């Protein structure tokens, strides 16, 4: 059988009968599950999800369906700008979003997500009107979000809610779009937000936490992936005081990454999105 040629998608249903979690990240667990699935179905066991594997792998889902496959489909539809809940329950809103997507991609608009629709969801060009600017379009500079709006955008991008007492109330839309772009640029690294607009940060300067320009991210454990990406791909700059600093651009948004080492402890990335 011919070897599949496509690279793994960023979000897809896990292979049936495997313990991999549907978290939207193609990591070692998902790769191992894919290889096991391919072997059990007589496919080339290369861990790559291409057309041959997709035909065996994808689960057709429609209105009334529930589970991980539905949640994966919703996450993909949300990525095309559809305002739907990523909850694993295929209701009327998901069906309407699926039909709109199918129409815009030349598919039969039946609201059922089968192999052809899955393929377009993962590999298609975004043609529907997004709720946030496309990755190549600079985000609005001054618009601010409520806590609920910020969390909804993060969830749609596969970023968990911030930890602890972290608040995102009043964060700039551009800042949220910047951290989402960071996740994409880093290849899907886990993003753990540990600081936002809550009190307790320095208020000096216009580009402060309080004004919605900054987010703190975890540097170690779950944050190790993004730490490695910043240090190996971004431009090293002059330090800020005694803290190392890097610079880069994410989807038209300037990012300043400071590896902040407070005297009181709690090393973290202090990232400013401008």
N, C-alpha and C positions, 0 to 999 in steps of 0.2 A: 504494500500500500504506500502511496506517495506520502512523503513527509509534509506535515503542515508547515506553512511558511509564515504565518502571522505571529506577531508577538502577543503576549498575554494582555488582556484588557485591564483597565484600572478598576473596573467593578463588574461583577458577573455573579451568577449563582454558583455555589459550590457544587462539585461533582456529587451526584446522588450517592447516598450510602457511605459518605466519608465524614470524619469528625471536624473538618476544617470549618472555621467560623466565617460567616458572611460579614466581613468588616470592611470590604471595599479595597483591601490591600492585597496585592499578589505577592505574598511572602513565601518562605520555605514550606510552611504547613500546606498552603494551597497548592504549591508546586508538587509536593509529595503526593497529595490527594489526586492531583491531575494525572500524574504518572501511573498511580494505582488504577485509576479509572480507565486510562488508555489501555493498560495491559488487560484489564478484565473485559474490554470490548474489542480486542483484536486490532488496536491502533498502534502506531509507532509511539513508544513510550519515551517521548522527549520532553514532557512537561510543558509544551507549548500549545496554547489553545488557538488552533487554526480552524479552517473550514471543516475539515474532516471530524475533528474533535467536537466542534460546535454542533454539528448535526446530531451527534450522539448525546451531547452534554445538556443542551438547552432544554428547559422545561417550558412547555406552552402554558401560559397562564392567561386567565381572563377574569371578567367580573365574578366576584364570589370566591375567588381563590385567596389563599392565605399562605404565609411562610416566607422563607429566606429568598426564594426566587422572585416573589412579588416585591419584596423590599429592595432587592438588587435592581429590578426594573424601575421602581420608583426613584431610586437614587440616580439612575441614568436619565430618566425623564426630567427630574429636577435640575440636572446639569444642563438641560436644554432650555431652561427658563420657566418651567412649569411650576406653579405654586401649588404643590401637592404635599401631603404628609408622607414621610418615608416611614410607614408603620407596619408594612407587611400585609395590609388588608386591601385587596383589589376592589375598590368601590367605584361609584359613578365618576368621581373626580379623576381617578387614575385612568378609567376607560376613556374619558373625554381627552385627557392628555395624550393617551396612546393613539387615539384616532387623529388628533391634530398632528402628531409627529408623523404618523404614517402618510397622511396627505402631503405633508411638506417634503417627504422623501420618496414619493412616487410609489407607495405601497397601497395595497387594498386597505381601506380605512374601516376595518371591522372591530377595532378595539381589542383584539386578541394578540398577545405578544408571543409569536412563534419564532422559529429559527431565522426567518428573513428579517423580522423586526428586531430581534436581538442583535443580529449582525450589524444593522444600521445604527442601532442605539450605541453600540460600542465603537464602531469604526466610522460612522457617518460624520458629515460636516454639519456643524450646528447652523440650522437655517431658521429656526423659530426665534421669535423675539425674546431675548433673555431679560430676566428681572434685574440683572446687574450688567454692567458693560462687558463686552467681550474681552478676552484676555489681552488682545492687542490694543484695546482702546483705553487711554488713561482714565482713571476713575474720577468722579467729581471730587473737588478738593475740600469743600466745606460741609457737605451734607452729613448730618449726624443721625445715629440710630438709637432706638430704644433697646433695652436689654433683650426684649423678646425678638426684635428684628435681627439683632446681631447673632443671637443663638440660632435662629432659624437658618441664617445664611451659613453659619459654621457647620451646622448639622447636615445641610444639603451637600456640603463639600467633604463630609467625612471627618470633621474635626469635633471632638467631644467638648462638652461644656467646660469652662474653666474650673480649676480646682479651688477649694477653700472659699474665702470670702471675696474672691475676685469679682469685680463688677465690670460690665461692658456698657452700662447706661451712659449715653452721650458720646460713645466712641465714634470716630469718623468712619463713614462708609468706606473711604479710601483705605483706612487702616485694616478693616476687616477684609477687603478685597486683596490687600497686600499680603496678609497672612495666608489667605487661601491660595494666592499665586505662589507663595513660598512652598506650600505643601506640594503643589503640582510640579514646580521647578525641581524640587528635591527628589522627585520620583515617588512621592507618596509617603515620605517620612511621617511618623507620628508627631503631631504637634500638641504639646501640653502647655496651655496658657496659665501662667501663675500670677499675672499682674495685669490690671487694666486701668480703669478710671477711678477706682476706689481711693479713698484718702490714705495718706501715709507715704505717698511718693513725693519727691521734690517737685515743687511748682515753679521752679525757675525757668524762664524762657517761654516762648510761645509754643514750642513743640514739646509739650509736657504730657504726662499721663492724664492729668486733669482735663486737658484740652482735647484729649482723644487721639493724640498722635502716636503714642507708645503702647507696646505690649511687652510683657516679660514672658519668656519661654523657658521651660526646663532645659538644662544643658546635659544632664546625665540620665542614666537608665533609659526611659522611653525617649528622652531628648537627645540621646547619643547620635542617632542617625542625622538629625538636622544639624547638630554641632559639627559633625564630620563634613557635611555638605557645605556649610558656610566657610569653614576653615580651608577647604580644599578647592572651592570653586569661586569664591568671592574675592574682591580686590582688597588686599591688606593695606590699611591706612595708618596714619599716625595715631598713637594711643590717645585715649581720653583720660588724662591724668595718668594713673598707673594701670588702667584697664585697656586691654587690647581691643582694636577696632577694625572692622571690615566694612566695605561698601559694595553696593550692587544695585541692579534695577530689576524689578519684578513686574511684568505686564505694564510697563510704563510708569511704575511707581518707584521712586528712589527709596532705598532701604539702607539704614545705618545700623550695623550690628555691633554692639558693645558687649564684650564678655565681662560682665560686671561681677566683681568680687568684693562684696560689702565687708566692712570690718566686723560686723556682727554675724557674718556667715550667710549662707544661702546664695551660692553662686547661681547666676542665671544669665540668659541673654536679654539685654535691654535693647529692643529694636524700635527704631523710629521710622515711620512710613510717611514720606512727604510727596 
